[in-house]
């Protein structure tokens, strides 16, 4: 049998004697970084041969794993059978999903191994070095130079590992196992309505930092205040009496803090006059945090958000949220969105719609989206991927959801655009579910008491064309949000003309989803399903119906762009795409786009 040449397949088999903990690094894009983006060699491994032996025992668990199969060095024993070779394998672009890069991987769900070689020389011998992943979907194992760094679960939040003691100046080899198999106990679970993009889907960077560095900080207005700024800074290590400086030059703030025994420092600084961030005035201040060895710069806006009765108050003024839902997908190429250019394309369409708000469904989107939303003045709903029906009684599932929620709050808590943390989407009412979501909401408030809590609920009652929303989780939320599809899944558009809503909550009401499908370029009368005319008429009637709800304070129709979904298989019409976008897969706007834009133009005037 022919012996194949290779360099490395699964480098962790060399030796595994450490499992490092993921290290929080806030605002990684402001640090000293070295990009690992670009071409990575990859090997498809549907049976996970590189992870399990023939008895299905993980190689990680073996004290002395057999290394005759996989080596990260030149093969010297010519009698060995070598079945894998990264050097002879094809490449994928990182960041990027594998589904849209290779036709044979379009529906692939399973394990793919990535390998990248790089050289790196530290700028200071005393510095620490980390490898940072913006996200990889869904379960990721990371190895460097034969040592396992750790495992991350969850497809939409960042993670990083320290590699200081493993790094070489030349020929470093990083190997990443990415497994996107859907799991019953996962978050999300088996059943979703979007494409399960696999791969290293966001930026990968080497981050070089001082021995002790600022790992986290919060700079924001305290709840209900516009006269002071709260500053909280945390070091990577519990170093006491470390001097921290926070400066906001435009506000003439130059504060000196000193860390406690936990390496943390906080102060509330009075401020005389501040220009508050809003969609009409997306003012961002330059903020600098320094610990004497490193200075981190950020652009931060300051605003307040609260509810009172039926109103949502931004900076104390009632606001109507003119929104749209977005999936993290590039409409032009049908793959996972990840870049600043992708964010600009999507959010500029949002601005063109005359929106002041966007719902990022159904999971945390990439960091570029939030930073650009700050600059463009777009309010944001961020969502935890607790979608449809998950294992409410499973403790590991809850801890998974809690960790993903924690990660997105920690990443984006300094973004003025983010005003809503969403706990879930369309989850059926039950006692275990109520407890699960209730505990998530309490956790979110413990991490951040300055933003609103909500979830996309379901309609639970219909009698004589009177619809209601009755959900125990409504007691936990600040805004009653629900999805409804009258005119698409429930009757024809004309049914909207006869419907009234009974919502017995003294809280603002928003419709987190409505809509219907249309194939861009297909035309007919208002009753021709899948035509642009049907969709446009549905939008027109739905918006008039919703506008009659007394507490109506916002809406985010489903959805900005057509997106891929394996659930949508109708030939000719869907072909694997959800067609509810107001923009088609080729970037062309449908009639409903302009129907929605006209409604928002009028709403903007009425809420001045």
C-alpha positions in Angstrom: 0.0 0.0 0.0 1.3 3.4 -1.0 2.7 5.4 1.9 1.5 9.1 1.7 3.7 12.0 2.6 2.3 14.4 5.1 3.3 17.0 7.7 0.5 17.2 10.2 -3.0 16.0 10.5 -4.1 16.2 14.1 -1.3 17.8 16.0 -2.9 17.2 19.3 -1.8 13.6 19.2 1.8 14.5 19.8 1.2 15.3 23.5 -1.7 16.7 25.4 -0.9 17.9 28.9 -2.8 21.1 29.2 -6.2 22.5 28.5 -6.1 26.2 28.8 -9.0 28.4 29.8 -10.4 30.9 27.3 -9.3 34.4 28.2 -11.6 37.4 27.9 -10.1 40.2 25.8 -12.5 43.1 25.3 -12.2 45.2 22.1 -9.6 42.9 20.5 -9.6 45.0 17.3 -7.9 47.9 19.3 -5.0 45.7 20.4 -1.7 44.7 18.7 -2.8 41.9 16.4 -1.4 39.7 13.6 -4.0 38.3 11.2 -4.3 34.5 10.5 -7.0 35.1 7.9 -6.5 33.7 4.5 -6.1 30.2 3.1 -6.1 27.3 5.5 -5.6 23.7 4.4 -8.6 21.5 5.3 -9.5 17.8 5.6 -13.0 16.5 5.7 -13.5 14.0 8.5 -17.1 12.8 8.7 -16.2 9.8 11.0 -14.0 11.9 13.2 -11.1 9.5 12.7 -8.7 12.1 13.8 -10.5 12.6 17.1 -11.5 9.1 18.1 -9.7 5.8 17.8 -11.3 2.7 16.3 -12.9 1.9 19.7 -14.5 5.4 19.6 -12.3 6.6 22.5 -11.1 10.2 22.2 -7.4 10.5 21.6 -7.4 13.5 24.0 -8.2 11.1 26.9 -5.2 8.8 26.2 -2.1 9.4 28.3 0.2 8.2 25.6 -1.7 8.5 22.3 -0.4 6.5 19.4 1.4 8.9 17.2 2.3 6.6 14.3 -0.8 7.9 12.4 -0.4 11.7 12.8 2.9 13.6 13.2 3.8 17.2 13.0 7.3 16.5 11.7 8.9 14.9 8.7 8.2 11.2 8.5 11.2 9.1 9.4 9.7 5.7 9.7 8.9 4.7 6.1 7.0 1.6 7.3 4.3 3.6 8.9 0.9 4.0 7.2 0.0 7.6 6.8 -3.5 8.4 5.6 -3.7 12.1 5.9 -1.8 15.1 4.6 -2.6 18.7 5.1 0.1 19.8 2.6 -1.6 17.8 -0.1 -5.1 19.0 0.9 -7.2 21.8 -0.6 -7.7 25.2 1.1 -10.6 27.2 2.4 -10.7 30.9 3.1 -10.8 32.0 6.7 -13.0 33.7 7.7 -15.7 32.0 5.8 -18.2 29.1 5.9 -17.3 25.9 4.1 -20.8 25.5 2.6 -20.6 28.4 0.2 -17.0 27.8 -0.8 -17.2 24.3 -2.1 -20.3 22.8 -3.8 -19.7 19.4 -2.3 -19.8 20.9 1.2 -23.1 22.8 0.7 -25.1 20.5 2.9 -22.2 19.0 4.9 -22.7 18.7 8.6 -19.8 17.2 10.5 -16.1 17.7 11.3 -13.6 19.5 9.2 -10.0 20.0 10.3 -8.2 23.2 9.5 -4.4 23.8 9.5 -2.5 27.0 9.2 1.3 27.5 9.5 2.8 30.8 10.5 5.9 32.6 11.9 5.7 35.0 14.7 8.2 37.0 16.7 7.1 38.9 19.8 7.8 42.6 19.9 8.7 42.3 23.6 10.0 39.1 25.2 7.9 39.8 28.4 4.6 40.1 26.5 1.9 37.4 26.5 0.4 36.1 23.2 -3.1 34.8 22.5 -4.9 33.3 19.6 -8.3 34.8 19.1 -11.3 33.5 17.1 -14.3 35.8 16.4 -16.4 32.6 16.0 -16.5 29.1 14.7 -19.6 27.0 14.3 -20.4 25.0 16.4 -18.0 23.0 18.5 -14.4 23.9 18.2 -11.2 22.2 19.4 -7.9 24.2 19.0 -4.4 22.9 19.0 -1.0 24.6 18.6 2.3 22.8 18.0 0.9 19.5 19.3 -0.7 20.9 22.4 -4.5 21.2 23.0 -5.5 24.8 23.9 -9.2 24.1 24.6 -12.7 23.4 23.4 -15.4 26.1 22.7 -19.1 25.4 22.3 -21.3 27.8 20.5 -21.2 29.2 17.0 -21.5 32.9 17.3 -19.3 34.3 20.1 -15.6 34.9 20.4 -13.0 32.9 22.3 -9.3 33.0 22.8 -6.4 31.0 24.4 -3.0 32.0 25.6 -0.2 30.5 23.6 2.8 32.4 25.1 4.7 29.3 26.1 3.9 27.3 23.0 4.8 29.9 20.4 7.8 29.5 18.2 9.4 32.1 15.9 9.1 29.8 12.9 6.9 27.1 11.6 4.0 27.3 14.1 1.2 24.9 13.3 -2.3 25.7 14.4 -4.9 23.0 13.9 -8.6 23.5 14.5 -11.3 20.9 14.6 -14.7 22.4 13.7 -17.9 20.4 14.0 -21.2 21.9 13.0 -23.4 18.9 13.6 -26.7 19.9 15.1 -27.4 18.5 18.5 -30.6 17.9 20.5 -29.0 19.4 23.6 -27.4 22.3 21.7 -28.2 26.0 21.6 -29.7 26.2 19.0 -31.1 22.7 18.9 -31.7 20.4 15.9 -34.5 22.4 14.3 -33.9 25.8 12.9 -34.9 27.9 9.8 -31.5 29.1 8.6 -28.5 27.5 7.0 -26.2 25.7 9.4 -23.0 27.3 8.1 -19.9 25.4 9.3 -16.4 26.6 9.6 -14.2 29.3 11.1 -16.7 32.0 10.2 -15.0 35.1 11.7 -11.5 36.6 12.0 -8.6 34.7 13.5 -5.9 36.8 15.1 -2.7 36.5 17.1 -3.0 39.1 19.9 0.1 40.3 21.7 -0.4 42.0 25.1 1.6 43.1 28.1 2.2 40.6 31.0 -0.7 42.2 32.9 -3.2 43.9 30.7 -6.7 45.4 30.7 -8.9 42.5 29.8 -12.3 44.2 30.2 -13.9 47.5 30.7 -17.3 49.2 30.8 -17.7 52.9 30.1 -21.3 54.0 30.1 -24.0 56.1 31.7 -25.4 54.7 34.9 -29.0 53.6 34.6 -31.3 56.7 34.5 -28.4 59.2 34.6 -27.0 61.7 32.1 -24.9 63.6 34.6 -22.2 61.0 35.2 -20.2 58.3 33.5 -19.5 54.9 35.1 -16.1 53.5 34.5 -15.2 49.9 35.4 -11.9 48.3 34.4 -10.6 44.8 35.0 -7.1 43.5 34.7 -6.1 40.1 33.3 -4.7 39.2 36.7 -5.5 40.1 40.3 -2.9 42.8 40.7 -3.6 45.4 43.4 -2.7 49.1 43.3 -2.2 49.2 39.6 -2.8 52.7 38.2 -5.4 53.0 35.5 -6.1 56.1 33.5 -9.3 56.8 31.7 -9.5 59.8 29.4 -12.3 61.3 27.3 -10.6 64.4 25.9 -13.7 66.0 24.4 -15.4 65.9 27.8 -12.2 67.0 29.6 -12.2 63.8 31.6 -8.9 62.5 32.9 -9.5 60.0 35.7 -7.0 58.1 37.7 -8.1 54.7 39.2 -6.4 52.2 41.4 -7.1 48.5 41.2 -8.2 46.5 44.3 -7.0 43.0 45.3 -9.0 41.5 42.4 -7.4 43.6 39.8 -10.5 45.7 39.4 -11.2 49.4 39.6 -14.4 51.5 39.2 -15.4 55.1 39.5 -18.4 57.3 38.7 -17.3 60.6 37.1 -19.5 63.7 37.0 -20.0 65.2 33.6 -21.4 68.7 33.0 -22.6 68.5 29.4 -22.7 65.5 27.1 -24.0 65.1 23.6 -26.3 62.1 23.8 -26.1 59.4 21.1 -29.3 58.8 19.0 -30.2 57.8 15.5 -30.4 61.5 14.6 -27.1 62.2 16.4 -24.8 59.2 16.5 -22.2 61.0 18.5 -19.2 58.9 19.6 -16.5 60.0 21.9 -12.9 58.9 21.8 -12.1 57.0 25.0 -8.7 55.9 26.1 -7.9 53.3 28.8 -4.3 53.0 29.9 -2.5 50.8 32.5 0.9 52.4 31.9 2.0 49.7 29.4 -0.9 49.6 27.0 -3.4 52.2 25.8 -6.7 51.0 24.4 -8.8 53.4 22.3 -12.5 53.0 21.7 -15.3 55.1 20.3 -18.3 55.1 22.7 -21.6 56.8 22.6 -23.7 57.7 25.6 -27.5 57.4 25.8 -30.3 56.2 28.1 -33.0 53.7 27.2 -36.0 52.8 29.4 -39.7 52.2 29.2 -42.6 54.0 30.8 -46.1 52.7 30.4 -46.6 52.2 26.7 -43.6 54.2 25.7 -40.0 53.4 24.8 -37.9 56.3 25.9 -34.5 57.1 24.3 -32.8 59.8 26.1 -36.1 60.5 27.8 -38.0 61.0 24.6 -40.6 58.6 23.2 -39.4 56.8 20.1 -41.0 54.4 17.5 -38.6 51.7 16.4 -38.7 51.5 12.6 -36.9 48.2 12.1 -36.2 45.2 10.0 -34.8 41.7 10.8 -31.4 40.6 9.4 -29.7 37.2 9.2 -25.9 37.2 9.2 -25.7 36.4 5.5 -24.3 38.1 2.5 -27.3 38.4 0.2 -25.2 38.6 -3.0 -23.2 35.4 -2.4 -25.5 33.4 -0.1 -22.8 32.7 2.5 -22.1 33.8 6.1 -21.5 37.5 6.4 -18.3 38.4 8.4 -16.5 41.5 7.1 -16.8 45.2 7.5 -17.9 45.3 3.8 -20.7 42.8 4.5 -21.8 44.9 7.4 -21.8 48.1 5.4 -23.9 46.5 2.6 -26.5 45.3 5.0 -26.8 48.3 7.2 -26.8 50.8 4.4 -29.8 49.0 3.0 -31.3 49.4 6.5 -30.7 53.1 6.4 -32.1 53.3 2.8 -35.3 51.7 4.2 -35.6 54.7 6.6 -35.1 52.4 9.6 -33.7 53.5 12.9 -33.5 50.0 14.3 -32.5 46.4 13.4 -33.2 43.1 14.9 -30.1 40.8 14.5 -31.7 37.4 14.4 -31.4 34.7 15.7 -27.9 34.7 17.3 -25.1 37.2 18.0 -23.8 38.7 14.8 -20.2 39.7 14.1 -18.6 42.6 15.9 -18.3 44.8 12.8 -22.1 45.0 12.7 -22.3 46.6 16.1 -19.5 49.0 15.6 -21.0 50.2 12.3 -24.4 50.5 13.9 -22.9 52.8 16.4 -21.5 55.0 13.7 -24.6 55.0 11.5 -27.1 55.6 14.4 -29.0 52.3 14.2 -30.5 50.9 17.3 -30.0 47.1 17.8 -31.7 44.1 19.2 -29.2 41.3 20.0 -30.5 37.7 20.5 -29.4 34.6 22.3 -29.8 31.5 20.0 -32.5 29.9 22.2 -34.7 29.1 19.2 -38.0 27.2 19.1 -37.9 24.1 21.3 -34.7 23.2 23.2 -34.1 20.9 26.2 -35.6 23.1 28.9 -34.9 20.6 31.7 -31.3 20.0 30.7 -28.8 21.7 33.0 -26.0 21.6 30.4 -28.3 23.2 27.8 -29.1 26.0 30.2 -25.4 26.6 31.1 -24.7 26.7 27.3 -27.3 29.3 26.7 -26.2 31.3 29.8 -22.6 31.3 28.6 -23.5 32.4 25.1 -25.6 35.2 26.6 -22.7 36.2 28.8 -20.3 36.3 25.9 -22.4 38.6 23.8 -23.1 41.0 26.6 -19.5 41.1 27.6 -18.5 41.7 24.0 -21.0 44.5 23.2 -21.8 46.2 26.4 -20.0 49.4 25.3 -21.9 49.7 22.1 -24.5 52.5 22.4 -26.5 51.0 19.5 -27.5 47.9 21.5 -30.7 48.6 23.4 -32.3 45.1 23.7 -31.0 41.8 24.9 -33.4 39.1 23.6 -33.6 35.9 25.4 -35.3 33.7 22.8 -37.4 33.3 19.7 -40.8 31.5 19.4 -40.6 29.2 22.4 -43.7 27.3 23.5 -45.0 28.1 27.0 -44.3 25.5 29.7 -43.2 25.7 33.3 -39.6 24.5 32.5 -39.4 27.0 29.6 -40.6 29.8 31.8 -38.0 29.0 34.5 -35.3 28.6 31.9 -36.0 32.0 30.2 -36.7 33.7 33.5 -33.3 32.7 34.9 -31.6 33.9 31.7 -33.4 37.3 32.0 -32.2 37.6 35.6 -28.7 36.8 34.6 -28.8 39.4 31.8 -29.9 42.1 34.2 -27.2 41.1 36.7 -24.6 41.7 34.0 -26.2 44.8 32.5 -29.0 46.8 34.1 -28.9 49.6 31.6 -30.6 47.9 28.6 -34.0 46.4 28.0 -34.9 42.7 28.1 -37.3 41.1 25.6 -38.0 38.0 23.5 -39.9 37.2 20.4 -43.0 35.6 21.7 -45.9 33.9 19.9 -49.6 34.7 19.5 -51.6 32.5 21.8 -55.3 33.2 21.2 -57.7 33.9 18.4 -61.5 34.3 18.8 -63.7 36.0 16.3 -60.7 37.8 14.7 -59.6 39.1 18.1 -56.0 38.1 18.7 -54.2 38.0 22.1 -50.7 37.4 23.5 -50.7 35.6 26.9 -47.3 34.5 28.1 -46.0 34.3 31.7 -42.6 35.4 30.4 -44.1 38.8 29.7 -43.6 39.5 33.4 -39.9 39.4 32.9 -39.6 41.6 29.8 -39.6 45.4 29.3 -41.2 45.3 25.9 -43.9 42.8 24.7 -42.6 41.5 21.4 -44.3 38.9 19.3 -44.2 37.3 15.9 -47.4 37.1 13.8 -48.0 36.0 10.2 -51.7 36.8 9.5 -52.1 36.9 5.7 -49.3 34.3 5.1 -49.6 31.3 7.4 -53.0 32.4 8.7 -55.5 33.4 6.0 -55.0 35.9 3.2 -53.9 39.5 3.5 -57.4 40.8 3.5 -57.8 39.1 6.9 -55.7 41.8 8.4 -58.5 44.3 7.7 -60.8 42.4 10.1 -58.4 41.7 13.0 -58.1 43.5 16.3 -55.6 42.9 19.1 -56.2 42.6 22.8 -52.9 42.9 24.7 -53.4 43.3 28.4 -50.0 44.6 29.4 -49.1 48.1 30.5 -45.9 47.9 28.5 -44.8 48.9 25.0 -45.7 46.5 22.2 -43.5 45.6 19.3 -44.0 43.1 16.5 -40.7 41.3 16.2 -41.7 39.5 12.9 -44.3 39.6 10.2 -44.2 39.1 6.5 -44.6 36.7 3.5 -42.6 35.3 0.7 -42.1 36.7 -2.8 -39.8 35.5 -5.5 -38.0 38.6 -6.8 -39.1 39.3 -10.3 -42.3 37.3 -10.1 -45.4 39.4 -10.7 -49.1 38.9 -10.6 -52.2 40.3 -8.8 -52.5 40.8 -5.1 -53.7 37.3 -4.6 -50.9 35.5 -6.5 -48.8 33.9 -3.9 -45.1 34.3 -4.2 -45.6 37.5 -6.3 -44.1 40.8 -5.3 -47.6 42.2 -5.5 -48.9 39.7 -2.9 -46.0 40.5 -0.5 -46.4 44.3 -1.0 -50.2 44.1 -0.3 -49.6 42.0 2.8 -47.1 44.6 4.1 -49.6 47.4 3.5 -52.5 45.7 5.2 -50.4 44.4 8.1 -48.9 47.8 8.9 -52.4 49.4 8.9 -53.6 46.6 11.2 -50.7 46.9 13.6 -50.9 50.7 13.7 -54.3 50.4 15.5 -52.7 48.7 18.6 -52.6 51.5 21.3 -49.2 50.3 22.7 -47.6 49.9 19.2 -44.1 51.2 19.5 -42.0 49.3 16.9 -41.8 46.6 14.3 -39.1 44.6 12.6 -40.6 42.7 9.6 -39.2 39.4 8.5 -36.7 40.1 6.7 -34.3 42.4 4.9 -32.9 39.8 2.4 -33.7 36.4 1.1 -31.6 33.8 2.9 -30.7 30.2 2.6 -32.7 27.6 4.5 -32.8 23.8 4.0 -36.4 23.9 5.2 -37.5 25.8 2.1 -37.5 23.3 -0.8 -40.3 24.4 -3.1 -38.9 24.0 -6.6 -38.5 27.0 -8.9 -39.8 29.4 -6.1 -37.7 28.6 -3.1 -34.9 26.2 -4.1 -33.4 26.3 -0.7 -34.1 30.0 0.0 -36.5 31.6 2.4 -38.1 34.2 0.1 -39.5 36.6 2.8 -36.8 39.2 2.2 -37.8 42.6 0.9 -34.5 42.3 -1.1 -33.9 39.3 -3.4 -30.9 37.0 -3.4 -29.3 39.1 -6.2 -29.6 42.4 -4.2 -32.7 43.7 -6.1 -35.4 45.4 -4.1 -38.9 44.0 -4.2 -42.1 46.1 -4.1 -42.5 45.5 -0.4 -39.2 47.3 0.2 -40.8 50.6 -0.9 -44.1 49.9 0.8 -42.2 49.6 4.1 -40.1 52.6 3.4 -43.1 54.8 2.8 -44.7 53.7 6.0 -41.5 54.5 7.9 -41.3 57.9 6.3 -44.7 58.8 7.7 -43.9 57.2 11.1 -40.7 59.2 11.3 -42.7 62.4 10.9 -45.3 61.5 13.5 -42.7 60.8 16.2 -40.7 63.9 15.8 
